[in-house]
Amino acid sequence: MSTSIETLEFNNHEGEALWSQFSRTDDAQGTLVFFHGFPGSSDYIVSQRMKDFSRNSYNVLRLDFSGSGRSKGKFENKTMTKEAKEVITAFEFATKLTPNLPVSLVGHSTGAIDVALSFSHFPSTLLEQIHSVILLGGVSDLKKGISYDFSE
């Protein structure tokens, strides 16, 4: 089994370049698209662990939401609605990278909320193409969860 890693950029719905890293394995059973939490990036430990899946027959696309990490955009312009729309853009990008493989969405923490919220924006033709959805460590109480990142 051979794995290659490439750095790629694609634009979100507002034309901002989103930085991503794509780990491709030659015997892939599917593709996972990973979405990080707030205020993180695709460099923290959970994102890094996603690389392990490429050693287990899955392609992995991980990206920085706009205004985070190496992606363009301003941090102060981040909204969950904007990130939910970026989930759709990333899904479309992944399906073009691996057109004959099932594509699954994986969200961690706020990324899990973004994935869940994206379903209100997904065109029905794309919804039918999602193989599976995995939500890791999503915050169940948003009022309490917001206190993890912000003071009074």
N, C-alpha and C positions, 0 to 999 in steps of 0.2 A: 504494500500500500504506500502510495506517495501523496504527500500533502504539500501544497504551495500556499503562500500567504502573499496577498497583494493589497496595497493601499489604493483605495478608489474614492472618488468624489462623485456625488450626484446632487442635483438641485431639489430643494423642497418646493412647495407650492408658491412660495414668495420669491423664488429665484436665488435663495441663499445656498451656498455650497455646503453640503454635509459631508464631513470626513467619515470614512468607513474603512474597516479592514475585513477582507474576505479570505477565509481559510477554506481552501478547496481540497477535497480528497478524491482520488481517482475512483474509489469504489463507493461513493456516496449513495445512501439510501434516501436522503432528503436534505433539505436546507433549513436551518434555524436562523431566524432574524432576531437578534437580541437588542432589547431596549433598556438602557440604564435608568437609575433613579435620580432624584433631585437631591442636591445640586451637582451630582456626580458627572462622570464621563465614562467612556468605554474602557478606561484604564484601571478602574478599581478592581478589587479581587474577584468579585462575582463575574464581572465581564471577562477577566483573564481566564477564569475557570471554563468559560464557554469554549476556549480553544481545545479543551480536552475532548469535546464532542467530535472535533475533526479527526482525532485519533481513533474514534469509534464509529467511523463511516457516516459522518454528517458534515456537510458544508456549514460554515457559520459566517454570517454577516453581522458584524457589530458596528454600531455607529455612535457618533456624538450628536445629540440633538442640537439644533441651532442655538447659538449663544453658550454652548458648553464645549469644553475640550478644544479640539482643533477645528471645529465647524465654524462657519461664518455666522454672523448675526450677533445681536447684543443680548447679554444676559437679562437686562431689564425689560426686554421685549418678549421674554418667555411666558407662555400661557399653556395651560393644559390642552386647550382647544388646538393651539398651534402644534403642539407635540402630537396630539392625536392624529392630526392631518399628516404629520411627518411619518407616522406609523404606516399610513396608506402608501405614501411615496416610497418608503423603504421596501414595503411588501412588493410593490410593482417592480422596483429595481431588482429585487431578489428573483422574482419570477422570470425576468429577462436574462439574468445571469445563469439560471439553471432551469430552462424552459420545460424539461421533461421530468422534473423531480417535484415531489410534494414540498410545499413551503409551510413552515410552522412559525408562529409568533411566540416569542418568549419575553416577558416583561418582568423586571425586578423592581420592587418598591414602587416609587411613583411611576416608573416605566410600566408596571402592571396596571396601574390606573389608566395610563395613557392608552394602553392596548385595549382595555375594556371600553373606554370612551370612544375609541376610534370606530367602533361598530355603528355608532349613530351617523358616521360620515362615509362609511364604505359604500361604494356602489354595489348593488346586489350581484352584479356579474363577477365582481372581485370576491365578495363574501363566499361565493360558492367554491372558489379556488383555495381557500385556506384549509390546510390539512388538519391542523390542531392549534390550540392556544394553551400556553403554559404561563400561569401567573405565580410569581415567586415573591413572598414577603410583601404583599400588597397591604396598604394601611386600610384597616376596616373602619376607623373612626377619624375622619378627616380633620375635625376640630382638634383632636388630641395630636394627630400626626403632624399637623402644621407646626406644633410647638417644638418638634425635633429640629427644625431648620430655622425657625424665627423666634425672636424674643417678643415680649409684650409690645 
